[in-house]
Amino acid sequence: MSYRINPKSKRGWIELITGCMFAGKTEEFIRRLQRYKYAKQDVLVFKPKIDDRYSKNDVQSHSGMSIKSIPVASSEELREYVFAQEHVDIIGVDEVQFMDTGIVDILSEIADQGIIVIANGLDKDYRNNPFRNVDKLLVQAEYVDKLTSICHSCGGNANRTQRIVDGVPAKLNEPLVVISANEKYEARCRHCYIEPS
């Protein structure tokens, strides 16, 4: 991320970390939040309650990095928690695409109160369509980092996520959101990605 903070500018903005699966989004998310913690900033980290693949209470990357978090069932629960605190400098929201659509306005409201918001989420679903919330945050965020991965098929630069079911790409009529450690996903480039049919 490259930006300069003008000492005369007001604090409070949205940073979005996005991209396909296996791009290192969660590692970057955790790294940024840990830097603020090291600087003795008051940091709150949230995750959708429905995402309990690796841990119920921690945000955890595929590589094993983790940070303590607060699981929330709704964007309103997150809002109430933040505004009930005496002081908050930074909030992080993992897997923002799994939150309800109210999250976009709530994160903007939080940033308007002088709090730095760092959100992390997939930019596209397995059908290669924009994921909810992330599409809107791309417009709202002051800073956006789109990360890519390495294609599982050819080793090229990957920016798509392929869901694999029984060894073949998922069909178009399968559920959009499946949160399970048993599902298999692969990062794919534009040439190796197979459109669901």
C-alpha positions in Angstrom: 0.0 0.0 0.0 1.3 3.4 -0.9 -0.2 6.5 0.6 0.9 9.5 2.7 -1.0 10.8 5.6 -1.2 14.6 5.6 -0.8 15.7 9.2 -3.7 18.2 8.6 -6.0 15.6 7.3 -8.7 13.9 9.4 -8.3 10.3 10.4 -10.8 7.7 9.4 -10.9 5.8 6.1 -11.6 2.4 4.6 -8.9 0.1 3.3 -10.0 -2.9 1.2 -7.8 -6.0 0.6 -9.3 -8.1 -2.1 -8.6 -10.7 -4.8 -9.1 -14.4 -5.4 -8.5 -17.3 -3.0 -4.9 -18.1 -2.0 -3.7 -14.6 -2.9 -2.5 -13.8 0.7 -5.4 -11.5 1.6 -5.8 -12.8 5.2 -2.0 -12.7 5.8 -1.9 -9.0 4.6 -5.0 -8.3 6.7 -3.4 -9.8 9.9 -0.1 -8.0 9.1 -1.7 -4.6 9.0 -3.7 -5.1 12.1 -0.7 -6.4 14.0 1.3 -3.3 13.1 -1.4 -1.1 14.6 -1.5 -3.3 17.7 2.3 -3.1 18.0 1.9 0.7 17.9 -0.4 0.4 20.9 -3.5 1.4 18.9 -6.9 0.1 20.1 -7.8 -2.5 17.5 -11.0 -4.6 17.2 -11.2 -7.5 14.7 -14.5 -9.0 13.5 -15.4 -12.0 11.5 -18.8 -13.4 10.3 -20.1 -15.9 12.8 -20.9 -18.3 10.0 -17.2 -18.6 9.1 -15.9 -21.2 11.5 -13.8 -23.2 9.1 -10.5 -22.9 11.1 -11.6 -21.3 14.4 -14.7 -19.9 16.0 -12.9 -16.9 17.5 -9.8 -16.3 15.4 -9.2 -15.0 11.9 -6.8 -17.6 10.5 -5.1 -17.8 7.2 -4.5 -20.9 5.1 -0.9 -20.7 6.1 -1.7 -20.7 9.8 -1.3 -17.0 10.8 -4.0 -15.9 13.2 -5.4 -13.0 15.1 -8.1 -12.9 17.8 -11.5 -11.8 16.6 -15.1 -11.2 17.6 -17.6 -13.3 15.7 -20.7 -11.3 14.7 -24.0 -12.5 13.2 -24.9 -9.2 11.6 -23.5 -5.8 10.5 -25.8 -4.2 13.2 -24.2 -6.4 15.9 -20.8 -5.2 14.7 -21.9 -1.5 14.7 -23.3 -1.8 18.2 -20.1 -3.4 19.5 -17.9 -0.7 18.0 -20.0 2.2 19.3 -20.3 0.7 22.8 -16.5 1.0 23.2 -15.0 3.9 25.0 -12.2 4.2 22.4 -11.4 2.5 19.1 -8.7 3.4 16.6 -8.9 0.6 14.1 -11.4 -2.1 13.2 -10.8 -5.1 10.9 -13.5 -7.1 9.2 -12.6 -10.4 7.7 -14.5 -12.2 4.9 -16.7 -9.1 4.4 -18.5 -10.8 1.5 -20.2 -13.1 4.0 -21.7 -10.2 6.0 -25.2 -8.9 5.2 -25.4 -6.0 2.8 -25.8 -3.4 5.6 -22.1 -3.7 6.3 -21.1 -1.3 3.5 -23.0 1.7 5.0 -22.0 0.7 8.6 -18.3 0.6 7.7 -18.6 4.0 6.0 -20.4 5.4 9.1 -17.5 4.0 11.3 -14.9 5.6 9.1 -16.8 8.9 9.3 -16.3 8.8 13.0 -12.5 8.8 12.6 -11.9 5.1 12.8 -9.6 3.3 10.3 -11.5 0.4 8.8 -9.6 -2.5 7.2 -11.8 -4.9 5.3 -10.8 -8.2 3.6 -12.8 -10.2 1.1 -13.1 -12.1 -2.2 -13.7 -9.9 -5.2 -15.5 -12.5 -7.2 -17.5 -15.6 -6.5 -16.8 -19.0 -8.2 -19.0 -18.0 -11.1 -16.6 -15.1 -11.7 -19.2 -12.4 -10.8 -18.5 -9.6 -8.3 -19.1 -10.6 -4.7 -21.7 -8.7 -2.7 -20.3 -6.0 -0.4 -16.8 -6.1 -1.9 -18.2 -4.6 -5.2 -19.7 -1.7 -3.2 -16.6 -1.3 -1.0 -14.4 -1.0 -4.1 -16.3 2.3 -4.6 -16.3 3.4 -0.9 -12.7 2.6 0.1 -10.0 5.2 0.0 -7.3 2.5 -0.5 -7.7 -0.8 -2.4 -5.2 -3.6 -2.8 -6.1 -6.3 -5.2 -3.9 -9.3 -4.7 -3.4 -12.2 -7.1 -2.3 -15.8 -6.7 -0.6 -18.4 -8.8 -2.8 -20.5 -11.1 -3.1 -24.1 -9.8 -3.2 -25.3 -13.4 -0.4 -23.5 -15.3 1.5 -21.5 -12.8 0.5 -18.2 -14.3 -0.9 -15.1 -12.6 -4.3 -16.1 -11.1 -7.2 -13.7 -10.4 -10.2 -16.1 -10.3 -11.4 -18.8 -7.9 -12.5 -22.2 -9.2 -14.7 -24.3 -7.0 -14.1 -28.0 -7.5 -16.7 -30.6 -6.7 -16.0 -34.3 -7.1 -12.9 -33.4 -9.1 -14.6 -31.1 -11.7 -15.5 -27.4 -11.7 -18.8 -26.7 -9.8 -22.0 -26.3 -11.8 -23.7 -22.9 -12.3 -26.7 -23.9 -10.2 -24.8 -24.8 -7.0 -25.1 -22.5 -4.0 -23.2 -19.3 -4.3 -21.8 -19.4 -0.7 -20.6 -22.6 0.7 -18.5 -22.2 3.9 -16.8 -25.5 4.5 -13.3 -26.8 5.0 -14.3 -29.8 2.8 -14.9 -27.8 -0.3 -12.0 -27.6 -2.7 -11.0 -24.3 -4.3 -8.2 -23.5 -6.8 -6.8 -20.2 -7.9 -7.0 -20.0 -11.7 -5.8 -17.6 -14.4 -8.2 -16.3 -17.1 -7.0 -19.1 -19.5 -7.4 -22.0 -17.1 -10.6 -20.9 -15.4 -13.6 -22.9 -16.6 -16.9 -21.0 -16.6 -19.6 -23.0 -14.7 -22.4 -24.3 -17.0 
